[in-house]
């Protein structure tokens, strides 16, 4: 999955969130994503799982 696709899916799943995606290796194959929905006040496994599920379900 390409960076713009990761960003679009994250924004679709969490429209109010701050989303940023970075190409970590400069090769287009290794990305890091930061998704900070307003609903998440603490970093927890459930919030991370929610983001991963959104990527899996739409990708």
N, CA, C and O atoms as CSV, one atom per row, in Angstrom:
chain,resi,resn,atom,element,x,y,z
A,1,UNK,N,N,0.853,-1.162,0.000
A,1,UNK,CA,C,0.000,0.000,0.000
A,1,UNK,C,C,0.909,1.238,0.000
A,1,UNK,O,O,1.895,1.296,0.735
A,2,UNK,N,N,0.572,2.191,-0.806
A,2,UNK,CA,C,1.367,3.415,-0.931
A,2,UNK,C,C,0.951,4.447,0.126
A,2,UNK,O,O,-0.155,4.393,0.665
A,3,UNK,N,N,1.847,5.372,0.403
A,3,UNK,CA,C,1.610,6.394,1.412
A,3,UNK,C,C,0.310,7.166,1.239
A,3,UNK,O,O,-0.437,7.325,2.204
A,4,UNK,N,N,0.018,7.656,0.021
A,4,UNK,CA,C,-1.238,8.387,-0.160
A,4,UNK,C,C,-2.474,7.525,0.108
A,4,UNK,O,O,-3.499,8.030,0.565
A,5,UNK,N,N,-2.375,6.220,-0.179
A,5,UNK,CA,C,-3.490,5.318,0.103
A,5,UNK,C,C,-3.683,5.151,1.614
A,5,UNK,O,O,-4.810,5.152,2.109
A,6,UNK,N,N,-2.572,5.009,2.336
A,6,UNK,CA,C,-2.637,4.887,3.790
A,6,UNK,C,C,-3.266,6.143,4.383
A,6,UNK,O,O,-4.117,6.063,5.269
A,7,UNK,N,N,-2.843,7.293,3.890
A,7,UNK,CA,C,-3.386,8.556,4.401
A,7,UNK,C,C,-4.875,8.677,4.090
A,7,UNK,O,O,-5.657,9.066,4.958
A,8,UNK,N,N,-5.275,8.349,2.867
A,8,UNK,CA,C,-6.684,8.460,2.479
A,8,UNK,C,C,-7.568,7.526,3.307
A,8,UNK,O,O,-8.646,7.924,3.748
A,9,UNK,N,N,-7.120,6.293,3.519
A,9,UNK,CA,C,-7.910,5.350,4.309
A,9,UNK,C,C,-8.009,5.790,5.763
A,9,UNK,O,O,-9.053,5.634,6.396
A,10,UNK,N,N,-6.929,6.335,6.285
A,10,UNK,CA,C,-6.952,6.822,7.662
A,10,UNK,C,C,-7.894,8.009,7.801
A,10,UNK,O,O,-8.645,8.098,8.772
A,11,UNK,N,N,-7.858,8.922,6.834
A,11,UNK,CA,C,-8.766,10.084,6.881
A,11,UNK,C,C,-10.220,9.665,6.714
A,11,UNK,O,O,-11.115,10.270,7.305
A,12,UNK,N,N,-10.459,8.631,5.908
A,12,UNK,CA,C,-11.825,8.135,5.725
A,12,UNK,C,C,-12.352,7.525,7.028
A,12,UNK,O,O,-13.501,7.747,7.408
A,13,UNK,N,N,-11.500,6.758,7.700
A,13,UNK,CA,C,-11.918,6.102,8.942
A,13,UNK,C,C,-12.023,7.083,10.107
A,13,UNK,O,O,-12.857,6.913,10.996
A,14,UNK,N,N,-11.163,8.119,10.098
A,14,UNK,CA,C,-11.098,9.087,11.191
A,14,UNK,C,C,-11.060,10.502,10.611
A,14,UNK,O,O,-10.006,11.138,10.622
A,15,UNK,N,N,-12.187,11.004,10.106
A,15,UNK,CA,C,-12.184,12.292,9.407
A,15,UNK,C,C,-11.755,13.484,10.260
A,15,UNK,O,O,-11.288,14.487,9.720
A,16,UNK,N,N,-11.902,13.394,11.571
A,16,UNK,CA,C,-11.549,14.519,12.432
A,16,UNK,C,C,-10.094,14.447,12.895
A,16,UNK,O,O,-9.622,15.344,13.594
A,17,UNK,N,N,-9.393,13.400,12.515
A,17,UNK,CA,C,-8.043,13.154,13.031
A,17,UNK,C,C,-6.972,13.978,12.319
A,17,UNK,O,O,-7.139,14.424,11.184
A,18,UNK,N,N,-5.874,14.157,13.034
A,18,UNK,CA,C,-4.654,14.663,12.417
A,18,UNK,C,C,-3.942,13.439,11.855
A,18,UNK,O,O,-3.664,12.495,12.594
A,19,UNK,N,N,-3.640,13.443,10.551
A,19,UNK,CA,C,-3.015,12.287,9.897
A,19,UNK,C,C,-1.735,12.730,9.210
A,19,UNK,O,O,-1.714,13.732,8.495
A,20,UNK,N,N,-0.675,11.977,9.434
A,20,UNK,CA,C,0.558,12.208,8.697
A,20,UNK,C,C,1.175,10.861,8.343
A,20,UNK,O,O,1.157,9.926,9.143
A,21,UNK,N,N,1.719,10.775,7.135
A,21,UNK,CA,C,2.360,9.553,6.652
A,21,UNK,C,C,3.719,9.932,6.111
A,21,UNK,O,O,3.851,10.907,5.372
A,22,UNK,N,N,4.729,9.164,6.478
A,22,UNK,CA,C,6.091,9.425,6.015
A,22,UNK,C,C,6.668,8.170,5.376
A,22,UNK,O,O,6.454,7.060,5.863
A,23,UNK,N,N,7.393,8.352,4.293
A,23,UNK,CA,C,8.135,7.271,3.646
A,23,UNK,C,C,9.435,7.112,4.434
A,23,UNK,O,O,10.352,7.919,4.282
A,24,UNK,N,N,9.517,6.104,5.254
A,24,UNK,CA,C,10.612,5.956,6.204
A,24,UNK,C,C,11.951,5.619,5.571
A,24,UNK,O,O,12.997,6.036,6.069
A,25,UNK,N,N,11.927,4.866,4.474
A,25,UNK,CA,C,13.181,4.419,3.860
A,25,UNK,C,C,13.471,5.110,2.533
A,25,UNK,O,O,14.532,4.910,1.942
A,26,UNK,N,N,12.523,5.925,2.065
A,26,UNK,CA,C,12.708,6.594,0.785
A,26,UNK,C,C,12.527,5.681,-0.414
A,26,UNK,O,O,12.893,6.038,-1.534
A,27,UNK,N,N,11.959,4.496,-0.181
A,27,UNK,CA,C,11.793,3.533,-1.269
A,27,UNK,C,C,10.340,3.291,-1.670
A,27,UNK,O,O,10.064,2.502,-2.575
A,28,UNK,N,N,9.413,3.969,-0.998
A,28,UNK,CA,C,7.997,3.798,-1.314
A,28,UNK,C,C,7.380,2.532,-0.745
A,28,UNK,O,O,6.198,2.268,-0.968
A,29,UNK,N,N,8.167,1.737,-0.008
A,29,UNK,CA,C,7.671,0.469,0.529
A,29,UNK,C,C,7.542,0.443,2.044
A,29,UNK,O,O,6.882,-0.441,2.590
A,30,UNK,N,N,8.153,1.387,2.722
A,30,UNK,CA,C,8.153,1.372,4.192
A,30,UNK,C,C,7.665,2.723,4.699
A,30,UNK,O,O,8.355,3.738,4.599
A,31,UNK,N,N,6.448,2.702,5.249
A,31,UNK,CA,C,5.818,3.944,5.683
A,31,UNK,C,C,5.550,3.932,7.180
A,31,UNK,O,O,5.339,2.882,7.786
A,32,UNK,N,N,5.563,5.092,7.740
A,32,UNK,CA,C,5.122,5.295,9.114
A,32,UNK,C,C,3.926,6.220,9.077
A,32,UNK,O,O,3.921,7.213,8.349
A,33,UNK,N,N,2.922,5.897,9.854
A,33,UNK,CA,C,1.712,6.718,9.875
A,33,UNK,C,C,1.425,7.157,11.301
A,33,UNK,O,O,1.587,6.394,12.253
A,34,UNK,N,N,1.002,8.388,11.422
A,34,UNK,CA,C,0.554,8.918,12.719
A,34,UNK,C,C,-0.887,9.366,12.529
A,34,UNK,O,O,-1.178,10.237,11.709
A,35,UNK,N,N,-1.777,8.762,13.293
A,35,UNK,CA,C,-3.204,9.086,13.246
A,35,UNK,C,C,-3.617,9.468,14.659
A,35,UNK,O,O,-3.548,8.651,15.577
A,36,UNK,N,N,-4.043,10.708,14.827
A,36,UNK,CA,C,-4.423,11.182,16.153
A,36,UNK,C,C,-5.869,11.680,16.110
A,36,UNK,O,O,-6.114,12.867,15.899
A,37,UNK,N,N,-6.825,10.766,16.311
A,37,UNK,CA,C,-8.222,11.185,16.371
A,37,UNK,C,C,-8.495,11.970,17.649
A,37,UNK,O,O,-7.868,11.733,18.682
A,38,UNK,N,N,-9.413,12.885,17.571
A,38,UNK,CA,C,-9.791,13.655,18.755
A,38,UNK,C,C,-10.342,12.752,19.846
A,38,UNK,O,O,-10.227,13.066,21.031
A,39,UNK,N,N,-10.941,11.630,19.453
A,39,UNK,CA,C,-11.550,10.728,20.426
A,39,UNK,C,C,-10.508,9.991,21.267
A,39,UNK,O,O,-10.844,9.473,22.331
A,40,UNK,N,N,-9.265,9.932,20.822
A,40,UNK,CA,C,-8.228,9.216,21.562
A,40,UNK,C,C,-7.509,10.187,22.481
A,40,UNK,O,O,-6.751,11.043,22.024
A,41,UNK,N,N,-7.743,10.054,23.743
A,41,UNK,CA,C,-7.059,10.934,24.686
A,41,UNK,C,C,-5.831,10.263,25.271
A,41,UNK,O,O,-4.941,10.930,25.798
A,42,UNK,N,N,-5.784,8.928,25.178
A,42,UNK,CA,C,-4.604,8.202,25.627
A,42,UNK,C,C,-4.226,7.181,24.567
A,42,UNK,O,O,-5.076,6.725,23.803
A,43,UNK,N,N,-2.970,6.828,24.523
A,43,UNK,CA,C,-2.501,5.813,23.582
A,43,UNK,C,C,-2.738,4.450,24.223
A,43,UNK,O,O,-2.203,4.150,25.290
A,44,UNK,N,N,-3.535,3.645,23.568
A,44,UNK,CA,C,-3.840,2.336,24.118
A,44,UNK,C,C,-3.831,1.300,23.008
A,44,UNK,O,O,-3.832,1.635,21.824
A,45,UNK,N,N,-3.822,0.053,23.404
A,45,UNK,CA,C,-3.873,-1.025,22.406
A,45,UNK,C,C,-5.150,-0.949,21.583
A,45,UNK,O,O,-5.131,-1.236,20.386
A,46,UNK,N,N,-6.254,-0.569,22.207
A,46,UNK,CA,C,-7.514,-0.507,21.465
A,46,UNK,C,C,-7.471,0.577,20.398
A,46,UNK,O,O,-8.038,0.394,19.321
A,47,UNK,N,N,-6.813,1.702,20.665
A,47,UNK,CA,C,-6.723,2.750,19.650
A,47,UNK,C,C,-5.823,2.318,18.506
A,47,UNK,O,O,-6.123,2.596,17.345
A,48,UNK,N,N,-4.728,1.643,18.815
A,48,UNK,CA,C,-3.832,1.144,17.773
A,48,UNK,C,C,-4.547,0.082,16.940
A,48,UNK,O,O,-4.441,0.083,15.714
A,49,UNK,N,N,-5.270,-0.818,17.592
A,49,UNK,CA,C,-6.011,-1.855,16.886
A,49,UNK,C,C,-7.056,-1.234,15.953
A,49,UNK,O,O,-7.265,-1.719,14.841
A,50,UNK,N,N,-7.701,-0.172,16.405
A,50,UNK,CA,C,-8.723,0.499,15.607
A,50,UNK,C,C,-8.126,1.043,14.312
A,50,UNK,O,O,-8.734,0.913,13.250
A,51,UNK,N,N,-6.957,1.645,14.389
A,51,UNK,CA,C,-6.285,2.178,13.203
A,51,UNK,C,C,-5.877,1.046,12.275
A,51,UNK,O,O,-6.076,1.136,11.064
A,52,UNK,N,N,-5.307,-0.019,12.828
A,52,UNK,CA,C,-4.898,-1.165,12.003
A,52,UNK,C,C,-6.103,-1.811,11.323
A,52,UNK,O,O,-6.027,-2.178,10.151
A,53,UNK,N,N,-7.200,-1.950,12.042
A,53,UNK,CA,C,-8.412,-2.520,11.469
A,53,UNK,C,C,-8.937,-1.686,10.319
A,53,UNK,O,O,-9.406,-2.234,9.321
A,54,UNK,N,N,-8.866,-0.371,10.440
A,54,UNK,CA,C,-9.336,0.515,9.360
A,54,UNK,C,C,-8.503,0.298,8.102
A,54,UNK,O,O,-9.044,0.297,6.996
A,55,UNK,N,N,-7.202,0.116,8.257
A,55,UNK,CA,C,-6.327,-0.130,7.107
A,55,UNK,C,C,-6.642,-1.471,6.471
A,55,UNK,O,O,-6.743,-1.577,5.249
A,56,UNK,N,N,-6.798,-2.493,7.298
A,56,UNK,CA,C,-7.048,-3.850,6.809
A,56,UNK,C,C,-8.397,-3.946,6.108
A,56,UNK,O,O,-8.496,-4.566,5.049
A,57,UNK,N,N,-9.438,-3.343,6.680
A,57,UNK,CA,C,-10.789,-3.445,6.135
A,57,UNK,C,C,-10.954,-2.708,4.820
A,57,UNK,O,O,-11.805,-3.077,4.011
A,58,UNK,N,N,-10.159,-1.674,4.588
A,58,UNK,CA,C,-10.319,-0.846,3.397
A,58,UNK,C,C,-9.209,-1.014,2.376
A,58,UNK,O,O,-9.275,-0.422,1.299
A,59,UNK,N,N,-8.210,-1.791,2.681
A,59,UNK,CA,C,-7.042,-1.879,1.813
A,59,UNK,C,C,-6.968,-3.117,1.006
A,59,UNK,O,O,-6.024,-3.297,0.238
